[in-house]
Amino acid sequence: MSETAQSSVVIEHEVGLHARPSVKLTQLAKSFRSRIEISTAAEGPWIDAKSIVKVMGSKTPKGALLHVRAEGEDAETAVQAIVALVERDFETA
């Protein structure tokens, strides 16, 4: 059974989703089987959180509300992990 999950978190990192934070986010996203997408607007456009090119290309600035959604067997865990990473200012646990 496929589950879905969704949450939002504010980007507090000084440079937003730039190189280092983008790499950490995509690496974490790739560790899950679910399809994970992010957006700066609840209605989209949604981008693949596992694509470093797309995540960096989003140029999400500090202070932006990042919407995270996932669909798959580990969707809830994936969304919680991405939100936690952003809340820790992209510092690994």
C-alpha positions as CSV (number, residue, x, y, z in Angstrom):
1,M,0.0,0.0,0.0
2,S,1.3,3.4,-1.0
3,E,1.1,6.1,1.6
4,T,1.3,9.9,1.2
5,A,2.7,12.6,3.5
6,Q,3.1,16.3,3.4
7,S,4.6,19.0,5.5
8,S,6.2,22.5,5.3
9,V,9.2,24.1,6.9
10,V,10.9,27.5,6.7
11,I,14.4,27.6,5.2
12,E,16.6,29.3,7.7
13,H,20.0,28.5,6.1
14,E,21.9,31.7,5.3
15,V,22.2,31.0,1.5
16,G,18.9,29.1,1.2
17,L,19.0,25.9,-1.0
18,H,22.4,26.6,-2.4
19,A,25.1,24.0,-3.2
20,R,25.8,22.3,0.2
21,P,22.2,22.3,1.5
22,S,20.9,21.1,-1.9
23,V,23.4,18.2,-1.9
24,K,22.4,17.2,1.7
25,L,18.7,17.4,0.9
26,T,19.0,15.3,-2.3
27,Q,21.3,12.7,-0.7
28,L,18.7,12.3,2.1
29,A,15.9,12.1,-0.4
30,K,17.7,9.4,-2.4
31,S,17.9,7.3,0.8
32,F,14.1,6.7,0.6
33,R,12.1,4.6,-1.8
34,S,9.2,7.1,-2.0
35,R,8.9,9.7,-4.6
36,I,9.7,13.0,-2.8
37,E,9.0,16.4,-4.2
38,I,9.5,20.0,-2.9
39,S,8.0,23.3,-3.8
40,T,7.9,26.9,-2.5
41,A,4.2,27.1,-3.2
42,A,1.5,24.7,-2.0
43,E,0.0,24.6,-5.5
44,G,3.4,23.9,-7.1
45,P,5.2,23.7,-9.3
46,W,6.7,20.6,-7.6
47,I,10.2,19.4,-8.3
48,D,12.0,16.1,-7.8
49,A,13.8,16.3,-4.4
50,K,16.2,13.6,-5.7
51,S,17.5,15.8,-8.5
52,I,20.4,18.0,-7.5
53,V,20.1,20.0,-10.7
54,K,16.4,20.7,-10.0
55,V,16.8,21.4,-6.3
56,M,19.7,23.9,-6.9
57,G,17.9,25.3,-9.8
58,S,14.9,26.2,-7.6
59,K,17.1,28.9,-6.0
60,T,15.0,28.7,-2.8
61,P,16.0,31.7,-0.6
62,K,16.4,32.0,3.1
63,G,13.0,32.6,4.7
64,A,11.1,30.7,2.1
65,L,8.4,28.2,3.1
66,L,9.4,24.9,1.7
67,H,6.6,22.4,1.0
68,V,7.6,18.7,1.1
69,R,5.5,15.9,-0.1
70,A,6.1,12.2,-0.7
71,E,4.3,9.2,-2.0
72,G,5.4,5.6,-1.4
73,E,6.0,3.0,1.3
74,D,8.2,5.2,3.5
75,A,6.5,8.6,2.7
76,E,5.9,9.7,6.2
77,T,9.4,8.9,7.4
78,A,10.9,10.6,4.3
79,V,8.9,13.8,4.9
80,Q,9.8,13.9,8.6
81,A,13.5,13.4,7.8
82,I,13.6,16.2,5.2
83,V,11.8,18.6,7.5
84,A,14.2,17.7,10.4
85,L,17.2,18.2,8.1
86,V,16.0,21.7,7.2
87,E,15.2,22.5,10.9
88,R,18.7,21.5,11.8
89,D,20.0,24.0,9.2
90,F,21.2,21.1,7.1
91,E,23.6,19.8,9.7
92,T,23.6,16.0,9.6
93,A,22.5,14.2,12.8
